[in-house]
Amino acid sequence: MGYNYNTSPVPWYYVYQDIIKGPVTIGQMQKDYNIYRELQPNTMVWTEGMAEWAPLSSTELIHHIMFATNHNNQAGYGGSYQNNTYSNSINTSQAYEGAVPPMQYSMQKANNTYMWLIVAICGLASLLRLSVRGSAGADGTILFINVTAVGLYALFCALDKNELKRTGHRTTPIWWFLIVPVYMFIRAYRLRQFPSYAIVFLITSFVVGFFFGFISAFVKAF
């Protein structure tokens, strides 16, 4: 007979927003998926006997979590259940005395496309503001450019938040698009990346605008 995931007493662990959660039973994981939406096909999971963490989609467990029938999802949910979060210093002795999961896990890489699009918008907006400065109706045009840029920042930050969720990383509140450089630096820190897009954003925001304005003023002076 095959391995019975639904009745196995061996607990599982999974990574949600860079935090190891567990130990949990299969029934609890089904509830975490159906109610709390904490599990995705790329969620890293581990149980005793596995050499290392693996995506949920690469294990047989996915058929018992995401593709289980409603009857199976409701089975074993009697009584109260809390969605517990465990830090990296996991204490498994209360529920199960077995192997402790590896502390190191490899998260799926998040796409940085939206961050670089924000950098491009920042540079384009800076150039447009400088090019219309001093012309007729410049104030209204600059206001339109600023509002459009902020709107695009909000859009791409929202899309980036969905990208981080998809790859299992911790996200930040959407209003952080109002302080884009802070969002970028914190994002890079959480993803363990060098904050190249944040640095380029700052350079584009200040240095490029300063030098372009300086050169324009110098040309007009002569």
Salt bridges, closest charged atoms under 4 A:
ASP18 OD1 - HIS169 ND1 3.45
GLU38 OE1 - LYS21 NZ 2.96
ASP160 OD2 - ARG187 NE 2.78
GLU163 OE2 - ARG166 NH2 2.86
